[in-house]
Amino acid sequence: MKRTLEVQWEDPLALAETGRKLSGIEFLRAIRDGKLPHPPICALLNYRLVEVDPGHAVFEGTPGEQHYNPIGVVHGGIAMTLLDSAMGCAVQTRMPAGGGYTTLEAKTNLVRAVSASTGKLRAIGKVLHVGKRMATAESRLEDLEGKLYAHATTTCLVL
């Protein structure tokens, strides 16, 4: 039986333009609080920013069968995306208005399979270091009981 999924989002370029006028933490808190829309990838992959503090960001998402790969489990790219979002946004909390970063490299370890029956997952990102030109962060992907599914580290170029 065919299944369908409808996805709706708001203009991502308008969101980015607004974001450049706010500090990183102000921008992310406005998204978390619903004053600004989540970026389109959140609608597409079914996850949301739920916590933002200096050097800290948490996303929650519920994997579904629309995320499955050919071997019948959620594609590892979903875990990687959640982890990357948490790490990147943790770094973004430390950026001034008009400042930014880009991911230079990321390393992910997938330690447990994810399926539609896994339930809600939390990607918890934490800054390790922010300098003038480089930032590093780490993230853990856990279920609501704290069971680890994946973890990652990143190096970001501060722009």
Rosetta constraint file for C-alpha pairs under 8 A:
AtomPair CA 7 CA 43 HARMONIC 6.27 0.50
AtomPair CA 7 CA 44 HARMONIC 6.10 0.50
AtomPair CA 8 CA 40 HARMONIC 7.81 0.50
AtomPair CA 8 CA 43 HARMONIC 6.83 0.50
AtomPair CA 9 CA 39 HARMONIC 7.44 0.50
AtomPair CA 9 CA 40 HARMONIC 5.33 0.50
AtomPair CA 9 CA 43 HARMONIC 6.66 0.50
AtomPair CA 10 CA 37 HARMONIC 6.86 0.50
AtomPair CA 10 CA 39 HARMONIC 7.57 0.50
AtomPair CA 10 CA 40 HARMONIC 6.99 0.50
AtomPair CA 11 CA 15 HARMONIC 6.62 0.50
AtomPair CA 12 CA 16 HARMONIC 6.21 0.50
AtomPair CA 12 CA 39 HARMONIC 6.08 0.50
AtomPair CA 12 CA 40 HARMONIC 6.78 0.50
AtomPair CA 13 CA 17 HARMONIC 6.14 0.50
AtomPair CA 14 CA 18 HARMONIC 6.29 0.50
AtomPair CA 15 CA 19 HARMONIC 6.17 0.50
AtomPair CA 15 CA 36 HARMONIC 7.29 0.50
AtomPair CA 15 CA 37 HARMONIC 7.35 0.50
AtomPair CA 15 CA 39 HARMONIC 7.54 0.50
AtomPair CA 16 CA 20 HARMONIC 6.41 0.50
AtomPair CA 17 CA 21 HARMONIC 7.20 0.50
AtomPair CA 18 CA 22 HARMONIC 7.12 0.50
AtomPair CA 19 CA 23 HARMONIC 7.62 0.50
AtomPair CA 19 CA 24 HARMONIC 7.48 0.50
AtomPair CA 19 CA 27 HARMONIC 5.51 0.50
AtomPair CA 19 CA 97 HARMONIC 7.86 0.50
AtomPair CA 19 CA 98 HARMONIC 7.87 0.50
AtomPair CA 20 CA 97 HARMONIC 5.88 0.50
AtomPair CA 20 CA 98 HARMONIC 4.58 0.50
AtomPair CA 20 CA 99 HARMONIC 7.28 0.50
AtomPair CA 21 CA 97 HARMONIC 5.52 0.50
AtomPair CA 21 CA 98 HARMONIC 6.04 0.50
AtomPair CA 22 CA 26 HARMONIC 5.83 0.50
AtomPair CA 22 CA 27 HARMONIC 5.56 0.50
AtomPair CA 22 CA 96 HARMONIC 7.46 0.50
AtomPair CA 22 CA 97 HARMONIC 4.62 0.50
AtomPair CA 22 CA 98 HARMONIC 7.07 0.50
AtomPair CA 23 CA 27 HARMONIC 6.13 0.50
AtomPair CA 23 CA 93 HARMONIC 7.58 0.50
AtomPair CA 23 CA 95 HARMONIC 6.11 0.50
AtomPair CA 23 CA 96 HARMONIC 4.50 0.50
AtomPair CA 23 CA 97 HARMONIC 3.83 0.50
AtomPair CA 23 CA 98 HARMONIC 7.14 0.50
AtomPair CA 23 CA 99 HARMONIC 7.70 0.50
AtomPair CA 24 CA 28 HARMONIC 6.22 0.50
AtomPair CA 24 CA 92 HARMONIC 4.96 0.50
AtomPair CA 24 CA 93 HARMONIC 4.62 0.50
AtomPair CA 24 CA 94 HARMONIC 6.27 0.50
AtomPair CA 24 CA 95 HARMONIC 4.98 0.50
AtomPair CA 24 CA 96 HARMONIC 6.02 0.50
AtomPair CA 24 CA 97 HARMONIC 6.47 0.50
AtomPair CA 24 CA 99 HARMONIC 7.79 0.50
AtomPair CA 25 CA 29 HARMONIC 6.01 0.50
AtomPair CA 25 CA 52 HARMONIC 7.20 0.50
AtomPair CA 25 CA 53 HARMONIC 7.25 0.50
AtomPair CA 25 CA 54 HARMONIC 6.97 0.50
AtomPair CA 25 CA 92 HARMONIC 6.76 0.50
AtomPair CA 25 CA 93 HARMONIC 4.12 0.50
AtomPair CA 25 CA 94 HARMONIC 6.81 0.50
AtomPair CA 25 CA 95 HARMONIC 7.48 0.50
AtomPair CA 26 CA 30 HARMONIC 6.18 0.50
AtomPair CA 26 CA 93 HARMONIC 7.87 0.50
AtomPair CA 27 CA 31 HARMONIC 6.47 0.50
AtomPair CA 28 CA 32 HARMONIC 6.10 0.50
AtomPair CA 28 CA 52 HARMONIC 6.87 0.50
AtomPair CA 28 CA 89 HARMONIC 7.61 0.50
AtomPair CA 28 CA 93 HARMONIC 7.31 0.50
AtomPair CA 29 CA 33 HARMONIC 5.91 0.50
AtomPair CA 29 CA 52 HARMONIC 6.28 0.50
AtomPair CA 30 CA 34 HARMONIC 6.15 0.50
AtomPair CA 30 CA 35 HARMONIC 4.95 0.50
AtomPair CA 30 CA 36 HARMONIC 5.47 0.50
AtomPair CA 31 CA 35 HARMONIC 5.92 0.50
AtomPair CA 31 CA 36 HARMONIC 4.64 0.50
AtomPair CA 31 CA 37 HARMONIC 5.68 0.50
AtomPair CA 31 CA 38 HARMONIC 5.74 0.50
AtomPair CA 31 CA 49 HARMONIC 7.44 0.50
AtomPair CA 32 CA 36 HARMONIC 7.91 0.50
AtomPair CA 32 CA 38 HARMONIC 7.76 0.50
AtomPair CA 32 CA 48 HARMONIC 7.76 0.50
AtomPair CA 32 CA 49 HARMONIC 5.47 0.50
AtomPair CA 32 CA 50 HARMONIC 5.75 0.50
AtomPair CA 32 CA 51 HARMONIC 7.06 0.50
AtomPair CA 32 CA 52 HARMONIC 7.60 0.50
AtomPair CA 34 CA 38 HARMONIC 7.86 0.50
AtomPair CA 38 CA 42 HARMONIC 6.30 0.50
AtomPair CA 38 CA 43 HARMONIC 7.61 0.50
AtomPair CA 38 CA 48 HARMONIC 7.18 0.50
AtomPair CA 38 CA 49 HARMONIC 7.83 0.50
AtomPair CA 39 CA 43 HARMONIC 7.40 0.50
AtomPair CA 40 CA 44 HARMONIC 6.29 0.50
AtomPair CA 41 CA 45 HARMONIC 5.98 0.50
AtomPair CA 42 CA 46 HARMONIC 5.46 0.50
AtomPair CA 42 CA 47 HARMONIC 4.94 0.50
AtomPair CA 42 CA 48 HARMONIC 5.92 0.50
AtomPair CA 43 CA 47 HARMONIC 6.81 0.50
AtomPair CA 45 CA 61 HARMONIC 7.92 0.50
AtomPair CA 45 CA 63 HARMONIC 7.92 0.50
AtomPair CA 45 CA 67 HARMONIC 7.79 0.50
AtomPair CA 45 CA 78 HARMONIC 7.52 0.50
AtomPair CA 46 CA 61 HARMONIC 5.68 0.50
AtomPair CA 46 CA 62 HARMONIC 6.46 0.50
AtomPair CA 46 CA 63 HARMONIC 7.32 0.50
AtomPair CA 47 CA 59 HARMONIC 6.56 0.50
AtomPair CA 47 CA 60 HARMONIC 5.40 0.50
AtomPair CA 47 CA 61 HARMONIC 3.89 0.50
AtomPair CA 47 CA 62 HARMONIC 6.80 0.50
AtomPair CA 47 CA 82 HARMONIC 7.87 0.50
AtomPair CA 48 CA 59 HARMONIC 5.33 0.50
AtomPair CA 48 CA 60 HARMONIC 5.47 0.50
AtomPair CA 48 CA 61 HARMONIC 6.37 0.50
AtomPair CA 49 CA 57 HARMONIC 7.42 0.50
AtomPair CA 49 CA 58 HARMONIC 5.97 0.50
AtomPair CA 49 CA 59 HARMONIC 4.37 0.50
AtomPair CA 49 CA 60 HARMONIC 6.56 0.50
AtomPair CA 50 CA 57 HARMONIC 7.76 0.50
AtomPair CA 50 CA 58 HARMONIC 5.73 0.50
AtomPair CA 50 CA 59 HARMONIC 5.56 0.50
AtomPair CA 50 CA 60 HARMONIC 6.64 0.50
AtomPair CA 51 CA 56 HARMONIC 7.67 0.50
AtomPair CA 51 CA 57 HARMONIC 5.46 0.50
AtomPair CA 51 CA 58 HARMONIC 4.92 0.50
AtomPair CA 51 CA 59 HARMONIC 7.09 0.50
AtomPair CA 52 CA 56 HARMONIC 5.78 0.50
AtomPair CA 52 CA 57 HARMONIC 4.64 0.50
AtomPair CA 52 CA 58 HARMONIC 6.67 0.50
AtomPair CA 52 CA 90 HARMONIC 7.68 0.50
AtomPair CA 52 CA 93 HARMONIC 7.59 0.50
AtomPair CA 53 CA 57 HARMONIC 6.49 0.50
AtomPair CA 53 CA 90 HARMONIC 7.98 0.50
AtomPair CA 53 CA 93 HARMONIC 7.09 0.50
AtomPair CA 54 CA 90 HARMONIC 7.28 0.50
AtomPair CA 54 CA 93 HARMONIC 5.47 0.50
AtomPair CA 54 CA 94 HARMONIC 6.43 0.50
AtomPair CA 55 CA 90 HARMONIC 4.80 0.50
AtomPair CA 55 CA 91 HARMONIC 6.15 0.50
AtomPair CA 55 CA 92 HARMONIC 7.99 0.50
AtomPair CA 55 CA 93 HARMONIC 5.79 0.50
AtomPair CA 55 CA 94 HARMONIC 6.33 0.50
AtomPair CA 55 CA 126 HARMONIC 5.66 0.50
AtomPair CA 55 CA 127 HARMONIC 4.89 0.50
AtomPair CA 56 CA 86 HARMONIC 7.93 0.50
AtomPair CA 56 CA 89 HARMONIC 7.62 0.50
AtomPair CA 56 CA 90 HARMONIC 4.56 0.50
AtomPair CA 56 CA 91 HARMONIC 7.84 0.50
AtomPair CA 56 CA 93 HARMONIC 7.30 0.50
AtomPair CA 56 CA 124 HARMONIC 7.49 0.50
AtomPair CA 56 CA 125 HARMONIC 5.60 0.50
AtomPair CA 56 CA 126 HARMONIC 4.74 0.50
AtomPair CA 56 CA 127 HARMONIC 6.54 0.50
AtomPair CA 57 CA 86 HARMONIC 5.37 0.50
AtomPair CA 57 CA 87 HARMONIC 7.23 0.50
AtomPair CA 57 CA 89 HARMONIC 5.90 0.50
AtomPair CA 57 CA 90 HARMONIC 4.84 0.50
AtomPair CA 57 CA 124 HARMONIC 6.13 0.50
AtomPair CA 57 CA 125 HARMONIC 5.14 0.50
AtomPair CA 57 CA 126 HARMONIC 6.78 0.50
AtomPair CA 58 CA 86 HARMONIC 5.68 0.50
AtomPair CA 58 CA 122 HARMONIC 6.64 0.50
AtomPair CA 58 CA 123 HARMONIC 5.51 0.50
AtomPair CA 58 CA 124 HARMONIC 4.55 0.50
AtomPair CA 58 CA 125 HARMONIC 6.03 0.50
AtomPair CA 59 CA 82 HARMONIC 6.87 0.50
AtomPair CA 59 CA 85 HARMONIC 7.56 0.50
AtomPair CA 59 CA 86 HARMONIC 6.19 0.50
AtomPair CA 59 CA 122 HARMONIC 5.66 0.50
AtomPair CA 59 CA 123 HARMONIC 5.15 0.50
AtomPair CA 59 CA 124 HARMONIC 6.73 0.50
AtomPair CA 60 CA 120 HARMONIC 6.68 0.50
AtomPair CA 60 CA 121 HARMONIC 5.56 0.50
AtomPair CA 60 CA 122 HARMONIC 4.51 0.50
AtomPair CA 60 CA 123 HARMONIC 6.37 0.50
AtomPair CA 61 CA 120 HARMONIC 5.51 0.50
AtomPair CA 61 CA 121 HARMONIC 5.42 0.50
AtomPair CA 61 CA 122 HARMONIC 6.69 0.50
AtomPair CA 62 CA 116 HARMONIC 7.72 0.50
AtomPair CA 62 CA 119 HARMONIC 5.65 0.50
AtomPair CA 62 CA 120 HARMONIC 4.32 0.50
AtomPair CA 62 CA 121 HARMONIC 6.07 0.50
AtomPair CA 63 CA 67 HARMONIC 6.53 0.50
AtomPair CA 63 CA 74 HARMONIC 7.08 0.50
AtomPair CA 63 CA 114 HARMONIC 7.71 0.50
AtomPair CA 63 CA 115 HARMONIC 6.77 0.50
AtomPair CA 63 CA 116 HARMONIC 5.40 0.50
AtomPair CA 63 CA 118 HARMONIC 7.50 0.50
AtomPair CA 63 CA 119 HARMONIC 6.86 0.50
AtomPair CA 63 CA 120 HARMONIC 7.09 0.50
AtomPair CA 63 CA 121 HARMONIC 7.85 0.50
AtomPair CA 64 CA 68 HARMONIC 7.38 0.50
AtomPair CA 64 CA 74 HARMONIC 7.51 0.50
AtomPair CA 64 CA 115 HARMONIC 7.05 0.50
AtomPair CA 64 CA 116 HARMONIC 4.43 0.50
AtomPair CA 64 CA 117 HARMONIC 7.96 0.50
AtomPair CA 65 CA 73 HARMONIC 7.94 0.50
AtomPair CA 65 CA 74 HARMONIC 7.14 0.50
AtomPair CA 65 CA 115 HARMONIC 7.45 0.50
AtomPair CA 65 CA 116 HARMONIC 5.63 0.50
AtomPair CA 67 CA 73 HARMONIC 7.92 0.50
AtomPair CA 67 CA 74 HARMONIC 5.16 0.50
AtomPair CA 67 CA 75 HARMONIC 6.07 0.50
AtomPair CA 67 CA 78 HARMONIC 7.25 0.50
AtomPair CA 68 CA 72 HARMONIC 5.76 0.50
AtomPair CA 68 CA 73 HARMONIC 5.04 0.50
AtomPair CA 68 CA 74 HARMONIC 4.15 0.50
AtomPair CA 68 CA 75 HARMONIC 5.46 0.50
AtomPair CA 68 CA 115 HARMONIC 7.68 0.50
AtomPair CA 69 CA 73 HARMONIC 5.89 0.50
AtomPair CA 69 CA 74 HARMONIC 5.94 0.50
AtomPair CA 69 CA 75 HARMONIC 5.03 0.50
AtomPair CA 72 CA 115 HARMONIC 7.96 0.50
AtomPair CA 73 CA 113 HARMONIC 6.80 0.50
AtomPair CA 73 CA 114 HARMONIC 6.11 0.50
AtomPair CA 73 CA 115 HARMONIC 5.11 0.50
AtomPair CA 73 CA 116 HARMONIC 7.83 0.50
AtomPair CA 74 CA 78 HARMONIC 7.14 0.50
AtomPair CA 74 CA 113 HARMONIC 7.38 0.50
AtomPair CA 74 CA 114 HARMONIC 5.37 0.50
AtomPair CA 74 CA 115 HARMONIC 5.26 0.50
AtomPair CA 74 CA 116 HARMONIC 7.32 0.50
AtomPair CA 75 CA 79 HARMONIC 7.59 0.50
AtomPair CA 76 CA 80 HARMONIC 6.27 0.50
AtomPair CA 76 CA 110 HARMONIC 7.20 0.50
AtomPair CA 77 CA 81 HARMONIC 5.90 0.50
AtomPair CA 78 CA 82 HARMONIC 6.30 0.50
AtomPair CA 79 CA 83 HARMONIC 6.18 0.50
AtomPair CA 79 CA 110 HARMONIC 7.84 0.50
AtomPair CA 79 CA 141 HARMONIC 7.19 0.50
AtomPair CA 79 CA 150 HARMONIC 6.96 0.50
AtomPair CA 80 CA 84 HARMONIC 5.95 0.50
AtomPair CA 80 CA 108 HARMONIC 6.58 0.50
AtomPair CA 80 CA 152 HARMONIC 7.94 0.50
AtomPair CA 81 CA 85 HARMONIC 6.01 0.50
AtomPair CA 82 CA 86 HARMONIC 6.26 0.50
AtomPair CA 82 CA 123 HARMONIC 5.85 0.50
AtomPair CA 82 CA 141 HARMONIC 7.69 0.50
AtomPair CA 83 CA 87 HARMONIC 6.19 0.50
AtomPair CA 83 CA 123 HARMONIC 5.53 0.50
AtomPair CA 83 CA 124 HARMONIC 7.41 0.50
AtomPair CA 83 CA 125 HARMONIC 7.12 0.50
AtomPair CA 83 CA 139 HARMONIC 5.66 0.50
AtomPair CA 83 CA 140 HARMONIC 6.77 0.50
AtomPair CA 83 CA 141 HARMONIC 6.61 0.50
AtomPair CA 83 CA 151 HARMONIC 7.18 0.50
AtomPair CA 83 CA 152 HARMONIC 6.53 0.50
AtomPair CA 84 CA 88 HARMONIC 5.86 0.50
AtomPair CA 84 CA 106 HARMONIC 7.68 0.50
AtomPair CA 84 CA 139 HARMONIC 7.81 0.50
AtomPair CA 84 CA 152 HARMONIC 7.86 0.50
AtomPair CA 84 CA 154 HARMONIC 7.77 0.50
AtomPair CA 85 CA 89 HARMONIC 5.92 0.50
AtomPair CA 86 CA 90 HARMONIC 6.04 0.50
AtomPair CA 86 CA 123 HARMONIC 5.92 0.50
AtomPair CA 86 CA 124 HARMONIC 5.89 0.50
AtomPair CA 86 CA 125 HARMONIC 4.42 0.50
AtomPair CA 86 CA 126 HARMONIC 7.70 0.50
AtomPair CA 86 CA 139 HARMONIC 6.55 0.50
AtomPair CA 87 CA 91 HARMONIC 6.40 0.50
AtomPair CA 87 CA 124 HARMONIC 7.74 0.50
AtomPair CA 87 CA 125 HARMONIC 4.55 0.50
AtomPair CA 87 CA 126 HARMONIC 6.27 0.50
AtomPair CA 87 CA 127 HARMONIC 7.08 0.50
AtomPair CA 87 CA 137 HARMONIC 5.53 0.50
AtomPair CA 87 CA 138 HARMONIC 5.90 0.50
AtomPair CA 87 CA 139 HARMONIC 5.87 0.50
AtomPair CA 87 CA 153 HARMONIC 7.65 0.50
AtomPair CA 87 CA 154 HARMONIC 7.05 0.50
AtomPair CA 88 CA 92 HARMONIC 6.12 0.50
AtomPair CA 88 CA 103 HARMONIC 7.41 0.50
AtomPair CA 88 CA 125 HARMONIC 7.86 0.50
AtomPair CA 88 CA 137 HARMONIC 7.72 0.50
AtomPair CA 88 CA 156 HARMONIC 7.88 0.50
AtomPair CA 89 CA 93 HARMONIC 6.21 0.50
AtomPair CA 89 CA 125 HARMONIC 7.61 0.50
AtomPair CA 90 CA 94 HARMONIC 7.40 0.50
AtomPair CA 90 CA 125 HARMONIC 5.71 0.50
AtomPair CA 90 CA 126 HARMONIC 5.65 0.50
AtomPair CA 90 CA 127 HARMONIC 5.73 0.50
AtomPair CA 90 CA 137 HARMONIC 7.38 0.50
AtomPair CA 91 CA 95 HARMONIC 7.09 0.50
AtomPair CA 91 CA 101 HARMONIC 7.84 0.50
AtomPair CA 91 CA 126 HARMONIC 7.86 0.50
AtomPair CA 91 CA 127 HARMONIC 5.88 0.50
AtomPair CA 91 CA 130 HARMONIC 7.48 0.50
AtomPair CA 91 CA 135 HARMONIC 6.93 0.50
AtomPair CA 91 CA 136 HARMONIC 7.67 0.50
AtomPair CA 91 CA 137 HARMONIC 7.03 0.50
AtomPair CA 92 CA 100 HARMONIC 6.87 0.50
AtomPair CA 92 CA 101 HARMONIC 7.26 0.50
AtomPair CA 94 CA 130 HARMONIC 7.69 0.50
AtomPair CA 95 CA 99 HARMONIC 5.44 0.50
AtomPair CA 95 CA 100 HARMONIC 6.07 0.50
AtomPair CA 96 CA 100 HARMONIC 7.78 0.50
AtomPair CA 99 CA 158 HARMONIC 7.97 0.50
AtomPair CA 99 CA 159 HARMONIC 6.42 0.50
AtomPair CA 100 CA 158 HARMONIC 6.12 0.50
AtomPair CA 100 CA 159 HARMONIC 5.20 0.50
AtomPair CA 101 CA 156 HARMONIC 6.18 0.50
AtomPair CA 101 CA 157 HARMONIC 5.41 0.50
AtomPair CA 101 CA 158 HARMONIC 4.33 0.50
AtomPair CA 101 CA 159 HARMONIC 5.08 0.50
AtomPair CA 102 CA 156 HARMONIC 5.43 0.50
AtomPair CA 102 CA 157 HARMONIC 5.35 0.50
AtomPair CA 102 CA 158 HARMONIC 6.74 0.50
AtomPair CA 102 CA 159 HARMONIC 7.40 0.50
AtomPair CA 103 CA 154 HARMONIC 7.10 0.50
AtomPair CA 103 CA 155 HARMONIC 6.24 0.50
AtomPair CA 103 CA 156 HARMONIC 4.35 0.50
AtomPair CA 103 CA 157 HARMONIC 6.27 0.50
AtomPair CA 104 CA 154 HARMONIC 7.53 0.50
AtomPair CA 104 CA 155 HARMONIC 5.53 0.50
AtomPair CA 104 CA 156 HARMONIC 4.94 0.50
AtomPair CA 104 CA 157 HARMONIC 5.90 0.50
AtomPair CA 105 CA 154 HARMONIC 5.70 0.50
AtomPair CA 105 CA 155 HARMONIC 5.38 0.50
AtomPair CA 105 CA 156 HARMONIC 6.96 0.50
AtomPair CA 106 CA 152 HARMONIC 7.04 0.50
AtomPair CA 106 CA 153 HARMONIC 5.72 0.50
AtomPair CA 106 CA 154 HARMONIC 4.22 0.50
AtomPair CA 106 CA 155 HARMONIC 6.43 0.50
AtomPair CA 107 CA 152 HARMONIC 5.39 0.50
AtomPair CA 107 CA 153 HARMONIC 5.38 0.50
AtomPair CA 107 CA 154 HARMONIC 6.37 0.50
AtomPair CA 108 CA 150 HARMONIC 7.08 0.50
AtomPair CA 108 CA 151 HARMONIC 5.84 0.50
AtomPair CA 108 CA 152 HARMONIC 4.25 0.50
AtomPair CA 108 CA 153 HARMONIC 6.73 0.50
AtomPair CA 109 CA 150 HARMONIC 5.45 0.50
AtomPair CA 109 CA 151 HARMONIC 5.39 0.50
AtomPair CA 109 CA 152 HARMONIC 6.10 0.50
AtomPair CA 110 CA 149 HARMONIC 6.31 0.50
AtomPair CA 110 CA 150 HARMONIC 4.39 0.50
AtomPair CA 110 CA 151 HARMONIC 6.80 0.50
AtomPair CA 111 CA 148 HARMONIC 7.36 0.50
AtomPair CA 111 CA 149 HARMONIC 5.34 0.50
AtomPair CA 111 CA 150 HARMONIC 5.27 0.50
AtomPair CA 111 CA 151 HARMONIC 7.94 0.50
AtomPair CA 112 CA 148 HARMONIC 7.43 0.50
AtomPair CA 112 CA 149 HARMONIC 4.75 0.50
AtomPair CA 112 CA 150 HARMONIC 6.86 0.50
AtomPair CA 113 CA 149 HARMONIC 6.94 0.50
AtomPair CA 114 CA 118 HARMONIC 5.99 0.50
AtomPair CA 114 CA 149 HARMONIC 7.30 0.50
AtomPair CA 118 CA 143 HARMONIC 7.52 0.50
AtomPair CA 119 CA 143 HARMONIC 7.20 0.50
AtomPair CA 120 CA 143 HARMONIC 6.15 0.50
AtomPair CA 120 CA 144 HARMONIC 6.66 0.50
AtomPair CA 121 CA 141 HARMONIC 6.58 0.50
AtomPair CA 121 CA 142 HARMONIC 5.56 0.50
AtomPair CA 121 CA 143 HARMONIC 4.52 0.50
AtomPair CA 121 CA 144 HARMONIC 6.43 0.50
AtomPair CA 122 CA 140 HARMONIC 7.85 0.50
AtomPair CA 122 CA 141 HARMONIC 5.54 0.50
AtomPair CA 122 CA 142 HARMONIC 5.28 0.50
AtomPair CA 122 CA 143 HARMONIC 6.10 0.50
AtomPair CA 122 CA 144 HARMONIC 7.05 0.50
AtomPair CA 123 CA 139 HARMONIC 6.46 0.50
AtomPair CA 123 CA 140 HARMONIC 5.55 0.50
AtomPair CA 123 CA 141 HARMONIC 4.40 0.50
AtomPair CA 123 CA 142 HARMONIC 6.53 0.50
AtomPair CA 124 CA 139 HARMONIC 5.25 0.50
AtomPair CA 124 CA 140 HARMONIC 5.32 0.50
AtomPair CA 124 CA 141 HARMONIC 6.53 0.50
AtomPair CA 125 CA 137 HARMONIC 6.99 0.50
AtomPair CA 125 CA 138 HARMONIC 5.74 0.50
AtomPair CA 125 CA 139 HARMONIC 4.22 0.50
AtomPair CA 125 CA 140 HARMONIC 6.79 0.50
AtomPair CA 126 CA 137 HARMONIC 5.54 0.50
AtomPair CA 126 CA 138 HARMONIC 5.45 0.50
AtomPair CA 126 CA 139 HARMONIC 6.20 0.50
AtomPair CA 127 CA 135 HARMONIC 7.64 0.50
AtomPair CA 127 CA 136 HARMONIC 6.14 0.50
AtomPair CA 127 CA 137 HARMONIC 4.19 0.50
AtomPair CA 127 CA 138 HARMONIC 6.52 0.50
AtomPair CA 128 CA 135 HARMONIC 7.50 0.50
AtomPair CA 128 CA 136 HARMONIC 5.37 0.50
AtomPair CA 128 CA 137 HARMONIC 4.87 0.50
AtomPair CA 128 CA 138 HARMONIC 7.01 0.50
AtomPair CA 129 CA 134 HARMONIC 7.96 0.50
AtomPair CA 129 CA 135 HARMONIC 5.25 0.50
AtomPair CA 129 CA 136 HARMONIC 5.14 0.50
AtomPair CA 129 CA 137 HARMONIC 6.88 0.50
AtomPair CA 130 CA 134 HARMONIC 6.16 0.50
AtomPair CA 130 CA 135 HARMONIC 4.19 0.50
AtomPair CA 130 CA 136 HARMONIC 6.58 0.50
AtomPair CA 131 CA 135 HARMONIC 5.89 0.50
AtomPair CA 131 CA 158 HARMONIC 7.80 0.50
AtomPair CA 132 CA 158 HARMONIC 6.66 0.50
AtomPair CA 133 CA 157 HARMONIC 5.84 0.50
AtomPair CA 133 CA 158 HARMONIC 4.75 0.50
AtomPair CA 133 CA 159 HARMONIC 7.02 0.50
AtomPair CA 134 CA 155 HARMONIC 6.96 0.50
AtomPair CA 134 CA 156 HARMONIC 5.62 0.50
AtomPair CA 134 CA 157 HARMONIC 4.73 0.50
AtomPair CA 134 CA 158 HARMONIC 5.19 0.50
AtomPair CA 135 CA 155 HARMONIC 5.79 0.50
AtomPair CA 135 CA 156 HARMONIC 5.03 0.50
AtomPair CA 135 CA 157 HARMONIC 6.47 0.50
AtomPair CA 135 CA 158 HARMONIC 6.65 0.50
AtomPair CA 136 CA 153 HARMONIC 7.33 0.50
AtomPair CA 136 CA 154 HARMONIC 5.55 0.50
AtomPair CA 136 CA 155 HARMONIC 4.55 0.50
AtomPair CA 136 CA 156 HARMONIC 6.10 0.50
AtomPair CA 137 CA 153 HARMONIC 5.71 0.50
AtomPair CA 137 CA 154 HARMONIC 5.42 0.50
AtomPair CA 137 CA 155 HARMONIC 6.80 0.50
AtomPair CA 138 CA 151 HARMONIC 7.52 0.50
AtomPair CA 138 CA 152 HARMONIC 5.59 0.50
AtomPair CA 138 CA 153 HARMONIC 4.26 0.50
AtomPair CA 138 CA 154 HARMONIC 6.34 0.50
AtomPair CA 139 CA 151 HARMONIC 5.58 0.50
AtomPair CA 139 CA 152 HARMONIC 5.26 0.50
AtomPair CA 139 CA 153 HARMONIC 6.41 0.50
AtomPair CA 140 CA 148 HARMONIC 7.01 0.50
AtomPair CA 140 CA 149 HARMONIC 7.78 0.50
AtomPair CA 140 CA 150 HARMONIC 6.03 0.50
AtomPair CA 140 CA 151 HARMONIC 4.36 0.50
AtomPair CA 140 CA 152 HARMONIC 6.59 0.50
AtomPair CA 141 CA 148 HARMONIC 5.94 0.50
AtomPair CA 141 CA 149 HARMONIC 5.48 0.50
AtomPair CA 141 CA 150 HARMONIC 5.06 0.50
AtomPair CA 141 CA 151 HARMONIC 5.94 0.50
AtomPair CA 142 CA 146 HARMONIC 5.20 0.50
AtomPair CA 142 CA 147 HARMONIC 5.20 0.50
AtomPair CA 142 CA 148 HARMONIC 4.52 0.50
AtomPair CA 142 CA 149 HARMONIC 5.61 0.50
AtomPair CA 142 CA 150 HARMONIC 7.33 0.50
AtomPair CA 143 CA 147 HARMONIC 5.41 0.50
AtomPair CA 143 CA 148 HARMONIC 6.88 0.50
AtomPair CA 143 CA 149 HARMONIC 7.53 0.50
